[in-house]
Amino acid sequence: MKATSATLQRPARKAAKSTGDPRQLRHQALADVRRELILDAARSAFFELGMEKASIREIAHRAGYTPGAIYSYFASKEELYGALLGESLERLNTRVLDAVGGHSPGPDRVRASATAFFDFYRENPRDLDLGFYLFQGMQPRGLTPELNEALNARLRSVLQPTQDTLLHLGMSEQQALEETTGLFAHTVGLLVLSHTGRIRMFKQASQDLFDTYLERLVSRAEAA
């Protein structure tokens, strides 16, 4: 695995905390604040300009730093994007795991995991834009294949509790994968229609449509 500036900073944080050295702790706290400022600037630039037009120089300007200062934290704007999406997916993963934590494998676990996914992106539309490249025409332009696959793998892991529960309920591996893929596509489609306002042309509510689809999925799982 190729080391990046972001991955190299994590051991430094741990070392500062373990030694308890006040100077190191202050230095690390300042570095963390600067890193967050850079991420905030990158987020706004990506949403307003898209990945291709958002340059390191533009991000540095918004953060109040020089381009060289940005490179001391992130090797490229693709790495910046990866950090932003990675943090978003971690929050999504936490939301899903918290939701399924109190349920044994069964219909309620399917409902809990799927609903947590839907609710997270319903409540955080910018995370939806970020996660599905909607700010740049739904194409992962500018990302390396390795980074794109790594981010996709993290997103797939969020869906794993649903797929595992469908397997537990008796579906075959292929059926569970197909149903999880269908649920994912249906959910994201409804969220996009909802966030863009296009759902109104059908005189439908995205929440009602999601609930109906989810209950039909649960029925299919129970029948298996």
N, C-alpha and C positions, 0 to 999 in steps of 0.2 A: 504493500500500500504506500503510495507516495505521501510523504509528509508535507503538510502545508503550514503556513503561518498560524492558522487557526488551531490546528491540532497540536502544534508545538507550544502554544500558550497554555494548554490545559495542565501539563505537568508543572509549569511555572506557578499557576494558581495554587495547586496542591502543595508545592514546596513552600510558598509564602505562608500558607495557613498552618502547615505542620511546624515550621520553625518559630512562628509567633513573633518574628522580628518586626518591630513597629515600622521601620523604614521600608522593609519589603512589603508589608501589608498596605502602607500608604501608596507605595508605587503601584501595587497590583490593583488597588481600588481605583486609582486614577486611570490606569490602563483599561479597566473594565468600563469606566464611564466614557472614555474616548471611543471604545469599541461600540458601545450602544449608540453614541451619537452618529458614528459612521453608518451603522445599520439603519438607523432612523432616516438618515439622509439618502441612503441607497433605496430604501423602501419607497420614499416619496418620488425619487427620480424614476424608478422602474414603473411606478403606476402612472406617472404623468407622461413619460417619454417612451416607455418600452425598453426592453433589454438592449436592443441594437443601438438606440440613440442615447441611452444613458451612459455617458463616459465616466471614467474615473475622475477626470478633471471636474465634471459637473457634480459628481458626488462629493468630491473634496470641497468644492465651493459651497455646497449646501451645508456641509458639516463644519465649515470654518477652518479647514486644514489644507495643507498642501497635498498634491498628489503623492509625493514621496511619503508623507505621513500615513496615507491610506495603505500604501504597499508594505508598511511595517506591520500591518495587522492582517491584510488580505492580499494574496498574490495576484488576484484578478477580480473583475466584476462578476465573473461566473462563480468564483468562490464566495463572493458576497451574497449573490443570489442563493447559493447552496446553503449558506448559513441562515439566511432569512427563512427559507422554506423548511430547513431542518428544524428550526425552533418552532415554526408553525405546526409541523407534523408531530413534534414532541407534545405540544399542548393538546393536539387532537388525540394522540395516543393515550395521554393521561385521562382525558375526558371519557374515552371508550372503556379503558380498564377500570376506572372508578365506577362506571355504570354497570359493568358486568360482574364486578367483584362480589356482590351479594347474591348472585344467581348460580344455581347448579346448572349443568348443561341441559337445556330444554327450551321450549318455546319462549319463555320469558327472557332467557338469555339472548335469543335472536332479536327479540323486540328491543331489549335494552341496548345492545351494541349498535343496531341499525339506527335507532332513534338518537343515540348519542352522536353518531356521525352526522345525521341530518341536522340536528339542533346546533352542532358546533358551526357548521358552515352557514346555516340560516342566520345565526346570531353574529357571525363574523364574515360578512361578504367579501372583505378585502383578502382574507385568507383563502377564500375560494378563488378569487382572481389570481392570487399568488400561486396557489397550488396547481392550477390548471392552465397557467400561461395566458389567462384571458386578457391581460393587459397588452399582449403582443400577437393577437390573432390566433390564439390556441395552438401555437407552434413553438416547440422548445428551441428556438433559434439561439445560437451562441453558446449553448451548453455542450460540453464534451459528452461523448457517448457514455463514458464511465460515470460522470456526475449525474447524467440523466437517469441511468440505470440505478445508481445508488439511491436517488430520491424516489424513484418508482418503487424500489424495494421497501423503503420505509413506509410508503403509502400502502403497499400491499400488506404489510405487517399489521396495519390498523384494521384491515378487513379480516384478518385471520381468525379472531374469535367467532365471527359469524360463520365462516366456512367450517371451522372445527365443530361448532355446535350442530350444523346441518349434517355433518358426517356422523356425529354421535346419535342423531335422531334417526339414522338409517339410510340416508342418501349415499349413493356411490360417490367416489372421489370426483368423477366427471360431473355428476348431477350437482354436487355441492359447489364445484367451481363455476358451473354455468349459472346457478342461482345467485351466487355471490356477485358474479360479473353483472348479471341482470339487475340486481338490487343496486349495485354501484352506479350503473348507467342510468337507471331510472331516477335515483336520488339526485345525482348531479344534474341531470336534465331538468328536473323539477326546480332545483335551486337556481339554475341559470334563468329559467323562465320567470321565476319569482323575483329575482334580483333585478332583472331587466324590465319587469312589468309586463312581459309578453303573455303571462298567464291570464291576464284580464281578457284577452281576446277570446278565450274559451269559456269565460265566465265560471272559472273553477278556482278552488283554493288549493295551493300546493300542499298544505298540511293534510287536508282531507284525502287528496290523491295518494300521498305517501302512506297514510294510515291504511287505506284500502289495499294498496299493493303489498304492504307488509303483512297484513292479516291473510291475504291470499298465499303469500310465501309460507307463512307459518302453517297454514292448512295443508299445503303440499308437503311440507316437512313432516307433519304429523302422520299424513297418509303413507309416507315412505316407511 
